[in-house]
Amino acid sequence: MRTLKQMLSTQWDVMRILRLAVGLWIGAEAVSSMQIFPALVSVFFLYQAITGTGCCGTQACAPTRRPTRSAGVEDVDYEEVK
């Protein structure tokens, strides 16, 4: 398991920074209005920002590279059979 220092110092992207900003903003609003539900939502966003996880914890919706064509694979020609 990664340490907290590694989690906080690596892989910061736009969505992670956005989650941190939203979590801090909602947290400040929750404290100023003394409400529990916004505080829980803030904790959720802050947890995602700190641990580097998102709604896709398994990175299933992360963009992936398409595999390049290997040299041994050739195009297949099909012939219509009547």
C-alpha angles and dihedrals in degrees: 000000000000119000123243091249091056092047093051097045103045140062101014109170134166096273093050092051089047091052090051092050093047091047093051093045094049090044092054091049091048092052094046093049095038095230126146103207096060088046090056091048088050091052089051093053093043091051090053092049095047097046095038094235128128138182086297099058092171091052088243093145096043114118112263133197119251112240114256119238112263121228093244096058116084131189113271118229115212125206123206113237117207 
